[in-house]
Amino acid sequence: MPKDKEEVSVREVEKKVPSWGKFPGPRGVDVPLRAAFSKDAYAAVAAHAKESLDKEICGVLAGKVCEDEDGAFILVEAAIRGTAAKQANTHVTFTQETWNTIHKTLEKDYPKLSIVGWYHSHPGFGVEFSDMDLFIQKNFFRSPTQIGMVTDPLGGDVAMIVETPKGIEYIPKFWVDGREHRCKVPARETAAASGDGAGAVASGSLEKRIDALETRIGQLIQASDDLRAWFYRIILTVAMVIAAMVVLWIGWAIVSSWLYRDRPPLDAGTLKVPVQINGKMALLHIDVKGWEIPPELLDDWFKAELTRRAAELEKQKAATQPTTQPAK
C-alpha cells in the first residue's frame, strides 16, 4: 500500500440520503456493516486478483448506500480497477493517475453509483490487514458505509473491515447474490473478543461449528423471508385479478345497460317473430300462450319443443295444486 499519504488522492464522498430498500439477506444480522455484492461485482474482484499471483492489485468498489428497518447497508454493484497503480510484491500504491482513472470510469460508466469501499490482494500471504492498509482505511475510507476488502487469490480467503465509533472492526460475513459468505477474522481479533488467546485457539473447532450453525440459520431465515414475500405476491396477484374481474363486470353492466337501453325485458317463453314493416324487417317479441298448428307443419324439432313445454306446464300445475292427505 502507499508509503506516503500525499500519494493518495480521494474524491470526497457525496453525502447522499440512503435509499430505502430490502437487504438481500436475512433480517437481524449482527455485523458492523452489512455488505451485499452482486455476482458480477464479486466475480470482477476475484478475477482481478487472480490475474496477478506475484504482485498486489487494487481497485475501488462502486455501489449504493441503502437503508431498511435494521439500519444502513451497502450494495456493491461494480468493481473499478486501479489500472495505473504501482505494484509490488507486498504492497500496491494508489497514485494520482490511479484516482483520476477511477473517477473518470465512475463518472462515465457508473454515474448513479458512488465509492463504497476499496479492495486489494495479498497473493499467498493471508488476508490480515497490514498497518499501512489500516492507515488507508482510517484516512481515506473512514465513512461508516465504506469497507476495506482484501482477498488472497491463492488461499481463497477474504477479509473486510469498516470504520466504526469503536474504531476499525473486522466484518465476519457478507452476502453475494443473497448467499452468505464467511470472512476471515484474524486470530488476535478473536482472542481480543473472547479475552483469552489460548482459549480462543483451543476452541477453534467449536467456533467453526458455531459459524456453520449461524450460516445455516441465516439461510433458513432468508428462505423464510423469501417464502413470505412469495406468498404475499401470490395474494396480491389473486386480489388484483379479482378486482379486475369485478371492474370488468361492472363496466360491462354499465355499457350494456346503455347499449340496450331501448330493448324491453324478455321472458324465457317469448318468441321472436320476424315481420316486414314498410319493406324493412323487424322482430316482434310474442309471449306464446298456446299452440294450434296443423300436424303437417310440425317437424321433429318443433314436436320435441312442444312436448317439452307441455311437460313443463304439467309440472307447474302439479306443483301449484294443493296436496290432500287421506283421512285416517
Secondary structure, 3 states (H helix, E strand, C coil): CCCCHHHCCCCCCCCCCCEECCCCCCCCCCCCCEEEECHHHHHHHHHHHHCCCCCCCEEEEEEEEEEECCEEEEEEEEEEECCCCEECCCCEECCHHHHHHHHHHHHHHCCCCEEEEEEEECCCCCCCCCHHHHHHHHHHCCCCCCEEEEECCCCCCEEEEEEECCEEEEECEEEECCEEEECCCCHHHHHHHHCCHHHHHHCHHHHHHHHHHHHHHHHHHHHHHHHHHHHHHHHHHHHHHHHHHHHHHHHHHHHHHHHCCCCCCCCCCEEEEEEEECCEEEEEEEECCCCCCCHHHCCHHHHHHHHHHHHHHHHHHHHHCCCCCCCC
